[in-house]
Amino acid sequence: MNTLKTVYLSILGMIVLISGCTDSEMISPNPNQCYEGIVIAGDCPSHLFVQVTNAQIGESWELIHNQDLYEQATYNNAISINNIHQFSDLDLQFGDKVYFTINTEASKDPNACIASTVCTADVRFQSYPNKRYCINTISKQSCNEAN
C-alpha cells in the first residue's frame, strides 16, 4: 500500500510541476536586451510580426494571410510588435533583419500601444501571435553598430 501511495504522489507531483509553468511564465523579455529578428509580416497601422532569432520570447505561429493570394506558413518564436506606427520612418519589408528593445512596462498591456487610427490597406490576417510587445527602439542596424 505504501508503494502505491508513493507512486501516486510522485505522479501527482510531476503533473503539478509540468502544468504549473507556462511559456509566458518561464520566459520574460529583458528591457536591457537587444533582440534580433526577421520581419515575417505586417498589418497596419500598428502590427509588425517578427521571428526572434536570438532569444526564446515568442511562440510557434501559423500565418494565414489572404491579400492577393492565399498564403500559409508556420514560424517559430514569433511575436507581434504592437507599436510599429511610432517608427513609420523605417521602411521594413518581409525578410528584413531588425534589432529592437522591448518596453516591458508598456507591454504589460500591449493593446495600449496600438495606434487608434483605422488601417486603409487591404491587409487581412486571420490570427496574430499571442506574444505581443510594445518596443522602445527598432533599427535595421545591429545594436553593436548603433552604440
Residue frames relative to the residue before (quaternion, step in Angstrom):
aa qw qx qy qz dx dy dz
M 1.0000 0.0000 0.0000 0.0000 0.00 0.00 0.00
N 0.6495 0.5193 -0.3173 0.4558 3.59 0.98 -0.83
T 0.6332 0.5303 -0.3294 0.4575 3.60 1.02 -0.77
L 0.6551 0.5052 -0.3062 0.4711 3.58 0.93 -0.86
K 0.6447 0.5164 -0.3094 0.4712 3.58 1.01 -0.84
T 0.6491 0.5179 -0.3095 0.4633 3.60 0.98 -0.85
V 0.6505 0.5028 -0.3114 0.4765 3.59 0.95 -0.88
Y 0.6504 0.5231 -0.3089 0.4560 3.58 0.92 -0.92
L 0.6855 0.4754 -0.2869 0.4709 3.61 0.86 -0.92
S 0.6254 0.5334 -0.3366 0.4595 3.60 1.05 -0.71
I 0.6630 0.4914 -0.3002 0.4784 3.59 0.94 -0.91
L 0.6437 0.5195 -0.3163 0.4644 3.57 0.95 -0.86
G 0.6511 0.5207 -0.3089 0.4578 3.59 0.98 -0.82
M 0.6556 0.4996 -0.3146 0.4708 3.58 0.97 -0.80
I 0.6319 0.5267 -0.3353 0.4592 3.60 0.99 -0.78
V 0.6543 0.5071 -0.3127 0.4657 3.59 0.93 -0.86
L 0.6637 0.5005 -0.3107 0.4609 3.60 0.92 -0.85
I 0.6869 0.4843 -0.2923 0.4563 3.58 0.87 -0.91
S 0.7455 0.4038 -0.2351 0.4753 3.59 0.82 -0.90
G 0.5992 0.6151 -0.3526 0.3718 3.59 1.16 -0.36
C 0.7417 0.3419 -0.1970 0.5424 3.58 1.21 -0.40
T 0.1173 -0.7669 0.6269 0.0714 3.54 -0.90 0.95
D 0.6969 -0.4549 0.3372 0.4401 3.56 -1.27 0.24
S 0.6832 0.4998 -0.3089 0.4337 3.58 0.87 -0.91
E 0.6562 0.4869 -0.3217 0.4782 3.61 1.12 -0.54
M 0.6988 0.4922 -0.2722 0.4419 3.55 1.03 -0.74
I 0.8008 0.2165 -0.0939 0.5505 3.60 1.03 -0.70
S 0.0171 0.7909 -0.6095 0.0526 3.55 -0.55 1.20
P 0.4977 -0.6550 0.4642 0.3283 3.58 -0.96 0.75
N 0.3634 -0.7108 0.5691 0.1970 3.52 -1.18 0.71
P 0.4153 -0.7386 0.4641 0.2579 3.64 -0.63 1.03
N 0.6923 0.4721 -0.2796 0.4687 3.61 1.18 -0.42
Q 0.5998 0.5837 -0.3587 0.4134 3.59 1.23 -0.15
C 0.3244 -0.6930 0.6081 0.2117 3.50 -1.17 0.71
Y 0.1930 -0.7896 0.5764 0.0837 3.55 -0.65 1.15
E 0.2305 -0.7494 0.6094 0.1176 3.51 -1.16 0.75
G 0.1243 0.8065 -0.5708 0.0911 3.55 -0.97 0.81
I 0.3817 -0.6823 0.5740 0.2434 3.50 -1.41 0.07
V 0.4512 -0.6817 0.5059 0.2752 3.57 -0.88 0.97
I 0.1065 -0.8101 0.5751 0.0413 3.58 -0.76 1.07
A 0.7833 -0.1340 0.0743 0.6025 3.62 1.20 -0.34
G 0.1090 -0.7756 0.6152 0.0894 3.52 -1.34 0.16
D 0.0956 -0.7661 0.6343 0.0406 3.52 -1.19 0.59
C 0.3356 -0.7743 0.4960 0.2046 3.57 -0.56 1.09
P 0.6243 -0.1398 -0.7483 -0.1752 1.45 -2.28 0.88
S 0.7629 0.4637 -0.1921 0.4074 3.60 1.13 -0.46
H 0.7250 0.5023 -0.2586 0.3940 3.60 0.98 -0.65
L 0.0127 -0.7369 0.6759 -0.0022 3.50 -1.08 0.92
F 0.2067 -0.7833 0.5766 0.1062 3.57 -0.75 1.03
V 0.0509 -0.8177 0.5702 -0.0600 3.54 -0.71 1.18
Q 0.2737 -0.7019 0.6298 0.1889 3.53 -1.14 0.75
V 0.2884 -0.7801 0.5357 0.1459 3.59 -0.40 1.27
T 0.2027 -0.8287 0.5174 0.0672 3.57 -0.79 1.05
N 0.7634 0.3709 -0.2199 0.4810 3.63 1.15 -0.24
A 0.7737 0.1820 -0.1488 0.5883 3.63 1.21 0.30
Q 0.4239 -0.6975 0.5224 0.2467 3.56 -1.22 0.48
I 0.2747 0.7716 -0.5287 0.2228 3.61 0.36 1.22
G 0.6587 0.5169 -0.2980 0.4584 3.58 1.28 -0.04
E 0.3971 -0.6842 0.5555 0.2561 3.52 -1.28 -0.46
S 0.5654 -0.5252 0.4816 0.4154 3.53 -1.30 0.13
W 0.0116 0.8193 -0.5683 0.0747 3.58 -0.75 1.07
E 0.2552 -0.7520 0.5920 0.1377 3.52 -0.93 0.97
L 0.2409 -0.7734 0.5774 0.1023 3.53 -0.61 1.21
I 0.0099 0.7543 -0.6559 0.0278 3.53 -0.79 1.07
H 0.0194 0.8261 -0.5519 0.1122 3.53 -0.36 1.31
N 0.0188 -0.7957 0.6053 -0.0127 3.54 -0.88 0.91
Q 0.1445 0.7617 -0.6167 0.1363 3.55 -0.17 1.26
D 0.7958 0.0093 0.0162 0.6053 3.60 0.16 -1.19
L 0.7880 0.1017 -0.0301 0.6065 3.55 1.04 -0.83
Y 0.5084 -0.6113 0.5011 0.3416 3.54 -1.21 0.46
E 0.0031 0.7935 -0.6076 0.0349 3.57 -0.75 1.04
Q 0.0028 -0.7842 0.6205 0.0005 3.54 -1.13 0.64
A 0.1384 0.7708 -0.6099 0.1213 3.56 -0.91 0.92
T 0.2700 -0.7371 0.5925 0.1809 3.56 -1.21 0.49
Y 0.1072 -0.7899 0.6035 0.0192 3.55 -0.93 1.00
N 0.3303 -0.7129 0.5827 0.2079 3.54 -1.13 0.72
N 0.8488 0.1653 -0.1264 0.4861 3.54 -1.21 0.63
A 0.2972 0.7711 -0.4992 0.2606 3.57 0.98 0.93
I 0.0557 -0.7705 0.6345 0.0265 3.54 -1.17 0.74
S 0.3205 -0.6844 0.6068 0.2463 3.52 -1.36 0.19
I 0.2077 -0.7239 0.6446 0.1315 3.56 -0.93 0.96
N 0.2478 -0.8492 0.4584 0.0860 3.55 -0.43 1.26
N 0.7481 0.3524 -0.2360 0.5104 3.61 1.15 -0.05
I 0.1813 0.8119 -0.5351 0.1470 3.59 0.98 0.77
H 0.5314 0.6370 -0.4031 0.3865 3.61 1.18 -0.42
Q 0.6226 0.5450 -0.3444 0.4435 3.60 1.14 -0.48
F 0.7247 0.3529 -0.2081 0.5541 3.58 1.29 -0.22
S 0.1427 0.8581 -0.4819 0.1051 3.57 1.07 0.79
D 0.5774 0.5928 -0.3835 0.4100 3.62 1.19 -0.30
L 0.6042 0.5344 -0.3514 0.4753 3.60 1.26 -0.26
D 0.2277 -0.7720 0.5796 0.1276 3.58 -0.72 1.04
L 0.0099 0.8356 -0.5460 0.0587 3.57 -0.01 1.31
Q 0.1015 -0.7892 0.6056 0.0081 3.52 -0.98 0.97
F 0.6834 -0.4528 0.3759 0.4320 3.56 -1.31 0.32
G 0.8041 0.2809 -0.2191 0.4760 3.59 -0.90 0.95
D 0.5026 0.6462 -0.4364 0.3734 3.62 1.22 -0.21
K 0.3598 -0.6872 0.5857 0.2349 3.54 -1.12 0.73
V 0.0427 -0.8028 0.5946 -0.0107 3.58 -0.90 0.97
Y 0.2138 -0.7402 0.6286 0.1059 3.50 -1.30 0.56
F 0.0869 0.8262 -0.5447 0.1148 3.58 -0.73 1.01
T 0.2582 -0.7131 0.6223 0.1938 3.53 -1.35 0.34
I 0.3748 -0.7491 0.5157 0.1804 3.55 -1.07 0.81
N 0.3320 -0.6968 0.6044 0.1973 3.51 -1.08 0.87
T 0.2330 -0.8291 0.4920 0.1276 3.58 0.06 1.30
E 0.6242 0.5382 -0.3485 0.4464 3.60 1.04 -0.65
A 0.6918 0.4563 -0.2738 0.4880 3.60 0.86 -0.95
S 0.6487 0.5486 -0.3161 0.4222 3.59 1.09 -0.67
K 0.4631 0.6571 -0.4619 0.3748 3.59 1.24 -0.06
D 0.7469 0.0835 -0.0880 0.6537 3.58 1.26 -0.48
P 0.1428 -0.8520 0.4966 0.0841 3.60 0.38 1.22
N 0.5762 0.5801 -0.3934 0.4204 3.62 1.15 -0.32
A 0.5714 0.6100 -0.3745 0.4014 3.59 1.20 -0.43
C 0.7273 0.4262 -0.2548 0.4738 3.62 1.08 -0.54
I 0.4543 0.6693 -0.4630 0.3622 3.61 1.24 0.19
A 0.5196 -0.6330 0.4716 0.3270 3.59 -1.03 0.78
S 0.3872 -0.7372 0.5071 0.2222 3.56 -0.99 0.79
T 0.5297 0.6257 -0.4170 0.3924 3.61 1.24 -0.04
V 0.4994 -0.6583 0.4828 0.2900 3.54 -1.15 0.64
C 0.4355 -0.6810 0.5272 0.2620 3.56 -1.05 0.79
T 0.2495 -0.7859 0.5504 0.1310 3.56 -0.87 0.95
A 0.5631 0.5990 -0.3951 0.4099 3.62 1.21 -0.24
D 0.4534 -0.6738 0.5155 0.2733 3.54 -1.22 0.52
V 0.2713 0.7483 -0.5439 0.2658 3.56 0.49 1.26
R 0.0095 0.8160 -0.5768 0.0369 3.57 -0.81 0.96
F 0.0196 -0.7673 0.6406 -0.0226 3.53 -0.72 1.14
Q 0.3691 -0.7488 0.5092 0.2090 3.52 -0.96 0.84
S 0.7885 0.0846 -0.0760 0.6045 3.58 1.26 -0.18
Y 0.2323 -0.7321 0.6233 0.1465 3.51 -1.34 0.38
P 0.5603 -0.5578 0.4514 0.4137 3.62 -1.11 0.43
N 0.4722 -0.6819 0.4825 0.2816 3.59 -1.02 0.77
K 0.6265 0.4857 -0.3373 0.5077 3.59 1.19 -0.40
R 0.0751 0.8175 -0.5578 0.1225 3.56 -0.20 1.34
Y 0.0359 -0.8188 0.5720 -0.0340 3.54 -0.90 0.98
C 0.3241 -0.6489 0.6446 0.2417 3.49 -1.41 0.40
I 0.2324 -0.7980 0.5432 0.1189 3.58 -0.93 0.83
N 0.4357 -0.6622 0.5449 0.2733 3.54 -1.34 0.40
T 0.8043 0.0154 0.0480 0.5920 3.56 0.97 -0.94
I 0.0367 0.7600 -0.6488 -0.0148 3.53 -1.30 0.41
S 0.0585 0.7971 -0.5939 0.0915 3.55 -1.01 0.86
K 0.4551 -0.6327 0.5399 0.3180 3.53 -1.32 0.27
Q 0.6069 0.5409 -0.3287 0.4807 3.54 1.35 -0.17
S 0.4972 -0.6566 0.4607 0.3308 3.61 -0.84 0.87
C 0.6349 -0.5651 0.3755 0.3697 3.54 -1.14 0.62
N 0.6282 0.5369 -0.3382 0.4503 3.59 1.07 -0.69
E 0.6724 0.4882 -0.2888 0.4755 3.59 1.06 -0.75
A 0.6494 0.5478 -0.3116 0.4256 3.58 1.10 -0.72
N 0.6617 0.5194 -0.3139 0.4401 3.61 1.13 -0.56
